């Protein structure tokens, strides 16, 4: 499956029960952030060969590795950045320190296949991190903003049902019912964010 484009990302902030408390859509609206890149790694566990009778007798490879999604996001609003990274808020000031704890979130990213089918990949639970804040001096050339890197570290879903123990949900196609089912699994309790395949 070859994916073309990166249309949008949807971030859901989870409460202690695993339900959505806030949803942020990053879809390229002016001053509301845009998506640029996404790379998912760790989907396969490293194979371990088991030897017997002087030969490689068995390959152990069940499960996943450390599943991570590296996101390039352009101009993500400061309030969204601070919320998903767990910055402490006091009025209009954000603080980062020893008590900074990022909340658990869910994440949906959307693209298309070469055949034009919708491709929706979602992570049930994980946390965002961002290692650095960058600045760069201006010069005489036109300013070209660059995307910032956010890392989403995924863990297995803990909700009862068919997603229990799963890290990633993926749907490719145009079936709105299947898309709606995946959406409800990834954004439990959310009723505002609509994900529909394009006609």
Beta strands, then each sheet from edge to edge (+ up, - down):
strand 1: 3-14
strand 2: 20-26
strand 3: 34-41
strand 4: 48-52
strand 5: 55-60
strand 6: 68-74
strand 7: 88-90
strand 8: 93-95
strand 9: 105-113
strand 10: 118-129
strand 11: 148-155
strand 12: 168-173
sheet 1: 2+ 1- 9+ 10- 11+ 6- 3+
sheet 2: 2+ 1- 9+ 10- 12+
sheet 3: 4+ 5-
sheet 4: 7+ 8-
end
